[in-house]
Amino acid sequence: MKDHLPPVPLDNITVTITSIETSRPLDIFPNLVLCRVHTDQGIVGCGESYYLPEAIEAIIHEWA
């Protein structure tokens, strides 16, 4: 079974974001934005926002 996180600490490892995904379940919760961040070290982080979904999604895709 593969570990989900690399060995800690990550102090000596450079972690680079390789992709960012967003999703908006408009039919269930229109103000929700789900975000998933992938890295070259195999780390995947998940997040969410309930405030200003259009602005959050635009910032993620245009700036990050």
PANUVEX-50364 format. One record per atom (N, C-alpha, C, O): residue number from 1; residue in one letter; atom name; x, y, z. Coordinates in steps of 0.02 Angstrom, whole numbers, plus 50000, padded with zeros to 5 digits. Each point is the difference from the previous one (the first is absolute). Layout:
REM residues N
+-----+---------+-------+-------+-------+-------+
| num | residuo | atomo |    px |    py |    pz |
+-----+---------+-------+-------+-------+-------+
| NUM |       a |    CA |     X |     Y |     Z |
...
+-----+---------+-------+-------+-------+-------+
***
This chain:
REM residues 64
+-----+---------+-------+-------+-------+-------+
| num | residuo | atomo |    px |    py |    pz |
+-----+---------+-------+-------+-------+-------+
|   1 |       m |     N | 50042 | 49941 | 50000 |
|   1 |       m |    CA | 49958 | 50059 | 50000 |
|   1 |       m |     C | 50044 | 50062 | 50000 |
|   1 |       m |     O | 50047 | 50005 | 50040 |
|   2 |       k |     N | 49939 | 50041 | 49916 |
|   2 |       k |    CA | 50039 | 50061 | 49994 |
|   2 |       k |     C | 49978 | 50051 | 50052 |
|   2 |       k |     O | 49940 | 50010 | 50011 |
|   3 |       d |     N | 50109 | 50023 | 50020 |
|   3 |       d |    CA | 49984 | 50054 | 50047 |
|   3 |       d |     C | 49971 | 50059 | 49962 |
|   3 |       d |     O | 50018 | 50011 | 49942 |
|   4 |       h |     N | 49938 | 50026 | 50090 |
|   4 |       h |    CA | 49969 | 50057 | 49968 |
|   4 |       h |     C | 50043 | 50063 | 50003 |
|   4 |       h |     O | 49992 | 50045 | 49958 |
|   5 |       l |     N | 50052 | 49959 | 50090 |
|   5 |       l |    CA | 50043 | 50058 | 50007 |
|   5 |       l |     C | 50073 | 49978 | 49999 |
|   5 |       l |     O | 50016 | 49944 | 50021 |
|   6 |       p |     N | 50029 | 50099 | 49954 |
|   6 |       p |    CA | 50071 | 49984 | 50001 |
|   6 |       p |     C | 50026 | 50002 | 50072 |
|   6 |       p |     O | 49967 | 50025 | 50044 |
|   7 |       p |     N | 50094 | 49948 | 49966 |
|   7 |       p |    CA | 50029 | 50004 | 50067 |
|   7 |       p |     C | 50006 | 50072 | 50023 |
|   7 |       p |     O | 50012 | 50045 | 49960 |
|   8 |       v |     N | 49980 | 49966 | 50104 |
|   8 |       v |    CA | 50007 | 50067 | 50029 |
|   8 |       v |     C | 50065 | 50004 | 50037 |
|   8 |       v |     O | 50023 | 49948 | 50025 |
|   9 |       p |     N | 50009 | 50108 | 49982 |
|   9 |       p |    CA | 49977 | 50065 | 49976 |
|   9 |       p |     C | 50015 | 50011 | 49926 |
|   9 |       p |     O | 50042 | 49965 | 49971 |
|  10 |       l |     N | 49925 | 50084 | 49999 |
|  10 |       l |    CA | 50009 | 50017 | 49930 |
|  10 |       l |     C | 50051 | 50056 | 49992 |
|  10 |       l |     O | 50004 | 50030 | 49946 |
|  11 |       d |     N | 50033 | 49986 | 50106 |
|  11 |       d |    CA | 50046 | 50057 | 49998 |
|  11 |       d |     C | 50051 | 49995 | 49944 |
|  11 |       d |     O | 50019 | 50051 | 49971 |
|  12 |       n |     N | 50004 | 49890 | 50012 |
|  12 |       n |    CA | 50053 | 49992 | 49950 |
|  12 |       n |     C | 49973 | 49982 | 49932 |
|  12 |       n |     O | 50038 | 49983 | 49955 |
|  13 |       i |     N | 49897 | 50020 | 50035 |
|  13 |       i |    CA | 49968 | 49982 | 49937 |
|  13 |       i |     C | 49966 | 50061 | 49971 |
|  13 |       i |     O | 49964 | 50036 | 50035 |
|  14 |       t |     N | 50047 | 49975 | 49901 |
|  14 |       t |    CA | 49963 | 50053 | 49965 |
|  14 |       t |     C | 49936 | 49970 | 49973 |
|  14 |       t |     O | 50001 | 49950 | 49964 |
|  15 |       v |     N | 49944 | 50080 | 50053 |
|  15 |       v |    CA | 49934 | 49977 | 49978 |
|  15 |       v |     C | 49973 | 50051 | 49950 |
|  15 |       v |     O | 49995 | 50059 | 50014 |
|  16 |       t |     N | 49987 | 49917 | 49927 |
|  16 |       t |    CA | 49974 | 50042 | 49947 |
|  16 |       t |     C | 49928 | 49981 | 49985 |
|  16 |       t |     O | 49984 | 49941 | 49992 |
|  17 |       i |     N | 49973 | 50109 | 50003 |
|  17 |       i |    CA | 49931 | 49987 | 49980 |
|  17 |       i |     C | 49999 | 49982 | 49926 |
|  17 |       i |     O | 50026 | 50038 | 49959 |
|  18 |       t |     N | 49943 | 49906 | 50025 |
|  18 |       t |    CA | 49997 | 49978 | 49930 |
|  18 |       t |     C | 49932 | 50013 | 49969 |
|  18 |       t |     O | 49995 | 50011 | 49939 |
|  19 |       s |     N | 49951 | 49989 | 50100 |
|  19 |       s |    CA | 49934 | 50016 | 49973 |
|  19 |       s |     C | 49953 | 50020 | 50056 |
|  19 |       s |     O | 50009 | 49981 | 50058 |
|  20 |       i |     N | 49941 | 50057 | 49923 |
|  20 |       i |    CA | 49947 | 50022 | 50046 |
|  20 |       i |     C | 49934 | 49987 | 49965 |
|  20 |       i |     O | 49990 | 50021 | 49943 |
|  21 |       e |     N | 49965 | 49946 | 50092 |
|  21 |       e |    CA | 49933 | 49987 | 49974 |
|  21 |       e |     C | 49948 | 50034 | 50043 |
|  21 |       e |     O | 50008 | 50004 | 50061 |
|  22 |       t |     N | 49940 | 50021 | 49908 |
|  22 |       t |    CA | 49943 | 50026 | 50038 |
|  22 |       t |     C | 49936 | 49969 | 49975 |
|  22 |       t |     O | 49996 | 49978 | 49942 |
|  23 |       s |     N | 49955 | 50020 | 50101 |
|  23 |       s |    CA | 49935 | 49972 | 49983 |
|  23 |       s |     C | 49947 | 50039 | 50038 |
|  23 |       s |     O | 50009 | 50018 | 50058 |
|  24 |       r |     N | 49934 | 49993 | 49909 |
|  24 |       r |    CA | 49944 | 50035 | 50032 |
|  24 |       r |     C | 49937 | 49958 | 49991 |
|  24 |       r |     O | 49974 | 49996 | 49944 |
|  25 |       p |     N | 50002 | 49973 | 50108 |
|  25 |       p |    CA | 49938 | 49960 | 49995 |
|  25 |       p |     C | 49938 | 50046 | 50001 |
|  25 |       p |     O | 49966 | 50005 | 50051 |
|  26 |       l |     N | 50021 | 50026 | 49893 |
|  26 |       l |    CA | 49948 | 50052 | 49996 |
|  26 |       l |     C | 49930 | 49974 | 50018 |
|  26 |       l |     O | 49960 | 50037 | 50029 |
|  27 |       d |     N | 50026 | 49901 | 49955 |
|  27 |       d |    CA | 49933 | 49974 | 50014 |
|  27 |       d |     C | 49990 | 49982 | 50073 |
|  27 |       d |     O | 49943 | 49994 | 50023 |
|  28 |       i |     N | 50111 | 49997 | 50014 |
|  28 |       i |    CA | 49996 | 49981 | 50071 |
|  28 |       i |     C | 50010 | 50061 | 50045 |
|  28 |       i |     O | 49960 | 50013 | 50045 |
|  29 |       f |     N | 50095 | 50023 | 49943 |
|  29 |       f |    CA | 50019 | 50057 | 50043 |
|  29 |       f |     C | 50034 | 50053 | 49956 |
|  29 |       f |     O | 50061 | 49997 | 49992 |
|  30 |       p |     N | 49902 | 50050 | 49981 |
|  30 |       p |    CA | 50027 | 50047 | 49951 |
|  30 |       p |     C | 50056 | 50045 | 50025 |
|  30 |       p |     O | 50039 | 50026 | 49959 |
|  31 |       n |     N | 49967 | 49985 | 50106 |
|  31 |       n |    CA | 50054 | 50043 | 50025 |
|  31 |       n |     C | 50062 | 49962 | 50020 |
|  31 |       n |     O | 50046 | 50029 | 50028 |
|  32 |       l |     N | 49958 | 49907 | 49958 |
|  32 |       l |    CA | 50056 | 49959 | 50019 |
|  32 |       l |     C | 50051 | 49994 | 49944 |
|  32 |       l |     O | 49981 | 49987 | 49942 |
|  33 |       v |     N | 50083 | 50021 | 50073 |
|  33 |       v |    CA | 50055 | 49987 | 49954 |
|  33 |       v |     C | 50045 | 49949 | 50033 |
|  33 |       v |     O | 50023 | 50011 | 50056 |
|  34 |       l |     N | 49989 | 49934 | 49911 |
|  34 |       l |    CA | 50046 | 49948 | 50024 |
|  34 |       l |     C | 50065 | 50007 | 49961 |
|  34 |       l |     O | 49999 | 50012 | 49939 |
|  35 |       c |     N | 50056 | 49980 | 50094 |
|  35 |       c |    CA | 50066 | 50008 | 49969 |
|  35 |       c |     C | 50045 | 49942 | 50018 |
|  35 |       c |     O | 50001 | 49978 | 50058 |
|  36 |       r |     N | 50036 | 49997 | 49893 |
|  36 |       r |    CA | 50048 | 49947 | 50012 |
|  36 |       r |     C | 50067 | 50022 | 49969 |
|  36 |       r |     O | 50003 | 50019 | 49942 |
|  37 |       v |     N | 50050 | 49978 | 50097 |
|  37 |       v |    CA | 50067 | 50020 | 49979 |
|  37 |       v |     C | 50045 | 49939 | 49998 |
|  37 |       v |     O | 50005 | 49964 | 50049 |
|  38 |       h |     N | 50028 | 50024 | 49894 |
|  38 |       h |    CA | 50045 | 49944 | 49991 |
|  38 |       h |     C | 50072 | 50026 | 49998 |
|  38 |       h |     O | 50014 | 50054 | 49974 |
|  39 |       t |     N | 50032 | 49907 | 50055 |
|  39 |       t |    CA | 50071 | 50018 | 49999 |
|  39 |       t |     C | 50042 | 49945 | 49968 |
|  39 |       t |     O | 49977 | 49944 | 49990 |
|  40 |       d |     N | 50085 | 50074 | 49992 |
|  40 |       d |    CA | 50045 | 49952 | 49970 |
|  40 |       d |     C | 50024 | 49947 | 50050 |
|  40 |       d |     O | 50030 | 49950 | 49979 |
|  41 |       q |     N | 49959 | 50060 | 50085 |
|  41 |       q |    CA | 50021 | 49952 | 50051 |
|  41 |       q |     C | 49944 | 49951 | 50017 |
|  41 |       q |     O | 50007 | 49959 | 50046 |
|  42 |       g |     N | 49937 | 50045 | 49919 |
|  42 |       g |    CA | 49944 | 49956 | 50012 |
|  42 |       g |     C | 49952 | 50023 | 50055 |
|  42 |       g |     O | 49953 | 49964 | 50018 |
|  43 |       i |     N | 50058 | 50096 | 50007 |
|  43 |       i |    CA | 49956 | 50027 | 50051 |
|  43 |       i |     C | 49939 | 50031 | 49965 |
|  43 |       i |     O | 50008 | 50037 | 49951 |
|  44 |       v |     N | 49933 | 49948 | 50073 |
|  44 |       v |    CA | 49938 | 50029 | 49974 |
|  44 |       v |     C | 49964 | 50033 | 50057 |
|  44 |       v |     O | 49984 | 49969 | 50051 |
|  45 |       g |     N | 50002 | 50095 | 49941 |
|  45 |       g |    CA | 49964 | 50037 | 50051 |
|  45 |       g |     C | 49931 | 50020 | 49976 |
|  45 |       g |     O | 49991 | 50014 | 49941 |
|  46 |       c |     N | 49962 | 49987 | 50104 |
|  46 |       c |    CA | 49931 | 50018 | 49983 |
|  46 |       c |     C | 49978 | 50060 | 50041 |
|  46 |       c |     O | 50019 | 50007 | 50058 |
|  47 |       g |     N | 49940 | 50035 | 49912 |
|  47 |       g |    CA | 49974 | 50057 | 50036 |
|  47 |       g |     C | 49931 | 50018 | 49974 |
|  47 |       g |     O | 49976 | 49971 | 49952 |
|  48 |       e |     N | 49994 | 50077 | 50080 |
|  48 |       e |    CA | 49933 | 50022 | 49981 |
|  48 |       e |     C | 49989 | 50072 | 50020 |
|  48 |       e |     O | 50034 | 50025 | 50045 |
|  49 |       s |     N | 49919 | 50007 | 49922 |
|  49 |       s |    CA | 49981 | 50068 | 50018 |
|  49 |       s |     C | 49925 | 50006 | 49990 |
|  49 |       s |     O | 49972 | 49971 | 49953 |
|  50 |       y |     N | 49996 | 50067 | 50090 |
|  50 |       y |    CA | 49928 | 50012 | 49995 |
|  50 |       y |     C | 49984 | 50073 | 49985 |
|  50 |       y |     O | 49941 | 50018 | 49999 |
|  51 |       y |     N | 50109 | 50022 | 49988 |
|  51 |       y |    CA | 49989 | 50072 | 49993 |
|  51 |       y |     C | 50024 | 50023 | 49932 |
|  51 |       y |     O | 50057 | 49987 | 49982 |
|  52 |       l |     N | 49902 | 50047 | 49980 |
|  52 |       l |    CA | 50016 | 50027 | 49934 |
|  52 |       l |     C | 50031 | 49947 | 49955 |
|  52 |       l |     O | 50058 | 50007 | 49981 |
|  53 |       p |     N | 49906 | 49941 | 50001 |
|  53 |       p |    CA | 50028 | 49945 | 49962 |
|  53 |       p |     C | 50029 | 50019 | 49932 |
|  53 |       p |     O | 50052 | 49972 | 49980 |
|  54 |       e |     N | 49917 | 50074 | 49985 |
|  54 |       e |    CA | 50026 | 50021 | 49934 |
|  54 |       e |     C | 50068 | 50033 | 50007 |
|  54 |       e |     O | 50046 | 49987 | 49961 |
|  55 |       a |     N | 49960 | 50056 | 50089 |
|  55 |       a |    CA | 50064 | 50036 | 50011 |
|  55 |       a |     C | 50055 | 49952 | 50022 |
|  55 |       a |     O | 50056 | 50004 | 49977 |
|  56 |       i |     N | 49927 | 49950 | 50069 |
|  56 |       i |    CA | 50050 | 49952 | 50024 |
|  56 |       i |     C | 50025 | 49957 | 49943 |
|  56 |       i |     O | 50060 | 49990 | 49992 |
|  57 |       e |     N | 49894 | 49984 | 49967 |
|  57 |       e |    CA | 50019 | 49958 | 49944 |
|  57 |       e |     C | 50042 | 50038 | 49950 |
|  57 |       e |     O | 50048 | 49973 | 49973 |
|  58 |       a |     N | 49935 | 50089 | 50013 |
|  58 |       a |    CA | 50039 | 50041 | 49953 |
|  58 |       a |     C | 50070 | 50013 | 50026 |
|  58 |       a |     O | 50048 | 49995 | 49963 |
|  59 |       i |     N | 49958 | 50020 | 50101 |
|  59 |       i |    CA | 50066 | 50012 | 50029 |
|  59 |       i |     C | 50043 | 49937 | 49996 |
|  59 |       i |     O | 50059 | 50004 | 49983 |
|  60 |       i |     N | 49912 | 49939 | 50033 |
|  60 |       i |    CA | 50038 | 49938 | 49998 |
|  60 |       i |     C | 50027 | 49986 | 49930 |
|  60 |       i |     O | 50058 | 49982 | 49992 |
|  61 |       h |     N | 49899 | 50025 | 49957 |
|  61 |       h |    CA | 50021 | 49982 | 49932 |
|  61 |       h |     C | 50040 | 50054 | 49964 |
|  61 |       h |     O | 50039 | 49984 | 49956 |
|  62 |       e |     N | 49952 | 50079 | 50062 |
|  62 |       e |    CA | 50036 | 50053 | 49965 |
|  62 |       e |     C | 50064 | 50020 | 50036 |
|  62 |       e |     O | 50048 | 50021 | 49967 |
|  63 |       w |     N | 49953 | 49974 | 50098 |
|  63 |       w |    CA | 50059 | 50023 | 50038 |
|  63 |       w |     C | 50044 | 49943 | 50024 |
|  63 |       w |     O | 50061 | 50003 | 49993 |
|  64 |       a |     N | 49908 | 49945 | 50034 |
|  64 |       a |    CA | 50040 | 49944 | 50027 |
|  64 |       a |     C | 50018 | 49954 | 49943 |
|  64 |       a |     O | 50034 | 49950 | 50011 |
+-----+---------+-------+-------+-------+-------+
***
